Amino acid sequence: MIASSGGNDDSEKDAIHPADECNKILGPNTPVMVLVLSAAEVDRNLDIATLVDVVDNALVKQAADKVKRPQRPHFTVGAGLDDDEPIGTGIAMPAYVYGADHYATKLVGVHEDNETRNLPTINAQVILTEARTGLPKAFMAGTTITNARTGCIGAVSVRALAPESGDDGLTLGVIGAGAQARWQTRAIETVTALSDVRIYSPSDSREACAADLVEEGMPAHAVDTPREAVVGADVVVTATTATNPVFPPDALETGSLVVAVGAFTAEMQELNPRVLERAEQTFADVPEEVAETGDILASDLTADDMVELGVPLTNGYVRDSPDEILTVMSVGSATLDAAAGEMIYQRAVEAGNGTEISL
């Protein structure tokens, strides 16, 4: 508050309210500036090794109840455009991580028929809003953010829960050959040495995925069956849209870690219930939401049987036996979008990237 110099009772009358001072500076009709980051600019400011630590910290805060993450609404869209049938699904994912300058809302569209239009099946945008004022600050392409932060689930899980690696590194088996298979492998490679990366998909996409990873310097190769991907693997990642189990449970080695990131609805399933039965412990990014996926519904597990992933990231985890199998289940959390968006925004501002527009 700025008071007059008279020092008498009229000082209150002459005082300037902070809001009035703000209006003097900005003016009530001053346009608000918003930074827009394209997909290419998001890519330019995304460092996967740094993001692994950001995701780790966000999951720790989520487990400590230091985030606000309302339940995300899913709603069908497109009914009435062509006929009465919906065309896709809209998802809104808001979150705030305590202490951050901004909160985030990710808007996601899932349109399975987009493949016939030569368009991505999943499209996303992330909006950052200033936590102190409620003013919009950034609008950024969110598809790469979604892929990268999900990839980091594998990395933080491997860093905290994977078996000891040999002199040459861990053997990684990946079921799936899409964008997430690539991001999981990239992120995991930042936290441990990899001696062998086996990629399986029922389509020829496994060859293209392996080739891309080899080009990035990883020891990847395609295999012809899911069993070949899993047998002897220290870590198995499943990143598919499957509705039935994607590998035989007897192929899984003792002492291995399974990271399942594909299933997020009741109809989707990647793991045979026997895998979860063999596991000493199952961890989940959001246990109550993971409990609603086909993987858990097909098993005897409930949300209460799972440990939030942020707990071992906070306290560590010591295996009682080297033969223990551990599983990590992920459906994704808006907490990670908020943390990743904040990181990318700060890096873009420092680098002078993006385009400012007025609202």
Backbone hydrogen bonds, N-H to C=O, Kabsch-Sander energy under -0.5 kcal/mol:
donor,donor_aa,acceptor,acceptor_aa,energy
2,I,16,I,-0.7
3,A,1,M,-0.6
7,G,4,S,-0.6
11,S,8,N,-1.9
12,E,9,D,-0.8
14,D,10,D,-1.9
15,A,11,S,-0.8
15,A,12,E,-0.5
16,I,2,I,-1.2
17,H,15,A,-0.5
21,E,17,H,-2.4
22,C,18,P,-2.5
23,N,19,A,-2.2
24,K,20,D,-2.1
25,I,21,E,-1.8
26,L,22,C,-3.3
27,G,22,C,-0.6
27,G,23,N,-1.4
30,T,27,G,-1.8
34,V,357,I,-3.0
35,L,137,K,-2.7
36,V,34,V,-0.5
36,V,355,T,-3.0
37,L,35,L,-0.5
37,L,139,F,-2.2
38,S,36,V,-0.5
42,V,38,S,-2.5
43,D,39,A,-2.4
44,R,40,A,-2.0
45,N,41,E,-1.3
45,N,42,V,-0.5
46,L,43,D,-1.3
47,D,45,N,-0.7
48,I,46,L,-0.6
51,L,47,D,-2.5
52,V,48,I,-1.9
53,D,49,A,-1.1
54,V,50,T,-1.8
55,V,51,L,-2.9
56,D,52,V,-2.3
57,N,53,D,-2.4
58,A,54,V,-2.1
59,L,55,V,-2.4
60,V,56,D,-2.0
61,K,57,N,-2.3
62,Q,58,A,-2.3
63,A,59,L,-2.2
64,A,60,V,-1.4
65,D,62,Q,-1.4
66,K,61,K,-3.1
68,K,96,Y,-2.8
69,R,67,V,-0.5
75,F,90,G,-2.3
77,V,88,G,-2.5
80,G,83,D,-3.7
81,L,78,G,-2.0
82,D,78,G,-0.6
87,I,77,V,-3.1
88,G,77,V,-2.0
89,T,110,V,-2.2
90,G,75,F,-3.5
91,I,108,V,-2.3
92,A,73,P,-1.5
93,M,106,K,-2.8
95,A,104,A,-2.4
96,Y,68,K,-2.3
98,Y,66,K,-2.3
98,Y,96,Y,-0.5
100,A,97,V,-2.2
103,Y,129,T,-2.5
104,A,95,A,-2.7
105,T,127,I,-2.0
106,K,93,M,-2.4
107,L,105,T,-0.5
107,L,125,Q,-2.6
108,V,91,I,-2.8
108,V,106,K,-0.5
109,G,123,N,-2.9
110,V,89,T,-2.7
111,H,109,G,-0.6
111,H,121,T,-2.9
114,N,111,H,-1.9
115,E,112,E,-0.9
116,T,113,D,-1.3
117,R,113,D,-0.5
117,R,114,N,-1.2
118,N,115,E,-1.1
119,L,114,N,-2.5
123,N,109,G,-2.3
125,Q,107,L,-1.9
126,V,140,M,-2.8
127,I,105,T,-2.3
128,L,138,A,-2.4
129,T,103,Y,-2.6
130,E,135,L,-3.3
131,A,101,D,-2.9
134,G,130,E,-2.6
137,K,128,L,-2.8
138,A,128,L,-1.6
139,F,35,L,-2.6
140,M,126,V,-2.7
141,A,37,L,-2.1
142,G,124,A,-3.0
143,T,124,A,-0.8
146,T,142,G,-2.5
147,N,143,T,-2.3
148,A,144,T,-3.0
149,R,145,I,-2.6
150,T,146,T,-1.8
151,G,147,N,-2.1
152,C,148,A,-1.6
153,I,150,T,-1.3
154,G,150,T,-0.7
154,G,151,G,-0.6
155,A,151,G,-1.2
156,V,152,C,-2.8
157,S,153,I,-1.9
158,V,154,G,-2.5
159,R,155,A,-2.5
160,A,156,V,-1.6
161,L,157,S,-2.9
162,A,158,V,-1.6
166,G,169,G,-0.7
169,G,166,G,-0.7
170,L,193,A,-2.6
172,L,170,L,-0.5
172,L,196,D,-3.2
173,G,235,V,-2.8
174,V,198,R,-3.1
175,I,237,V,-3.0
176,G,174,V,-0.7
176,G,200,Y,-3.4
182,R,178,G,-1.5
183,W,179,A,-2.4
184,Q,180,Q,-2.8
185,T,181,A,-1.7
186,R,182,R,-2.7
187,A,183,W,-2.6
188,I,184,Q,-2.6
189,E,185,T,-2.2
190,T,186,R,-0.6
190,T,187,A,-1.2
191,V,188,I,-1.6
192,T,188,I,-1.1
195,S,170,L,-2.3
196,D,170,L,-1.2
197,V,219,P,-2.4
198,R,172,L,-2.7
199,I,221,H,-2.4
200,Y,174,V,-2.5
200,Y,198,R,-0.5
206,R,203,S,-1.4
207,E,204,D,-1.5
208,A,204,D,-1.0
209,C,205,S,-2.5
210,A,206,R,-2.3
211,A,207,E,-2.2
212,D,208,A,-2.2
213,L,209,C,-2.1
214,V,210,A,-2.5
215,E,211,A,-2.1
216,E,212,D,-1.0
217,G,214,V,-2.0
218,M,213,L,-2.4
220,A,218,M,-2.3
221,H,197,V,-2.1
223,V,199,I,-2.5
229,A,225,T,-1.1
230,V,226,P,-1.6
231,V,227,R,-2.8
233,A,230,V,-2.4
234,D,171,T,-1.7
235,V,171,T,-2.0
236,V,257,L,-2.8
237,V,173,G,-2.9
238,T,259,V,-2.4
239,A,175,I,-2.9
239,A,237,V,-0.5
246,V,270,E,-2.9
251,A,248,P,-1.7
252,L,249,P,-1.3
255,G,323,D,-1.8
256,S,253,E,-1.3
257,L,234,D,-2.2
258,V,326,L,-2.6
259,V,236,V,-3.1
260,A,258,V,-0.5
260,A,328,V,-3.1
261,V,238,T,-2.7
261,V,259,V,-0.6
262,G,238,T,-0.6
268,M,265,T,-0.8
269,Q,242,A,-1.7
275,V,272,N,-2.1
276,L,272,N,-0.9
277,E,273,P,-2.0
278,R,274,R,-2.1
279,A,275,V,-1.1
280,E,325,I,-2.9
281,Q,325,I,-0.8
283,F,327,T,-3.0
284,A,307,V,-2.1
285,D,329,M,-1.8
289,E,286,V,-1.3
290,V,286,V,-2.6
291,A,287,P,-2.1
292,E,289,E,-1.3
293,T,290,V,-2.0
294,G,265,T,-2.2
294,G,268,M,-1.0
295,D,268,M,-0.6
297,L,293,T,-2.5
298,A,294,G,-1.7
299,S,296,I,-1.5
305,D,302,T,-1.3
306,M,303,A,-1.2
307,V,282,T,-2.1
309,L,284,A,-2.5
311,V,308,E,-2.2
313,L,309,L,-1.4
314,T,310,G,-1.4
315,N,311,V,-3.0
316,G,312,P,-2.1
319,R,317,Y,-0.5
324,E,321,S,-1.7
325,I,278,R,-0.5
326,L,256,S,-2.0
327,T,281,Q,-2.1
328,V,258,V,-2.8
329,M,283,F,-2.8
330,S,260,A,-2.2
336,L,333,S,-1.3
337,D,333,S,-0.9
338,A,334,A,-2.4
339,A,335,T,-2.2
340,A,336,L,-2.6
341,G,337,D,-2.8
342,E,338,A,-2.1
343,M,339,A,-1.9
344,I,340,A,-2.5
345,Y,341,G,-2.5
346,Q,342,E,-2.3
347,R,343,M,-2.2
348,A,344,I,-2.4
349,V,345,Y,-2.6
350,E,346,Q,-2.2
351,A,347,R,-1.8
352,G,348,A,-0.9
352,G,349,V,-0.8
353,N,348,A,-2.6
355,T,36,V,-2.3
357,I,34,V,-2.6
359,L,32,V,-2.4
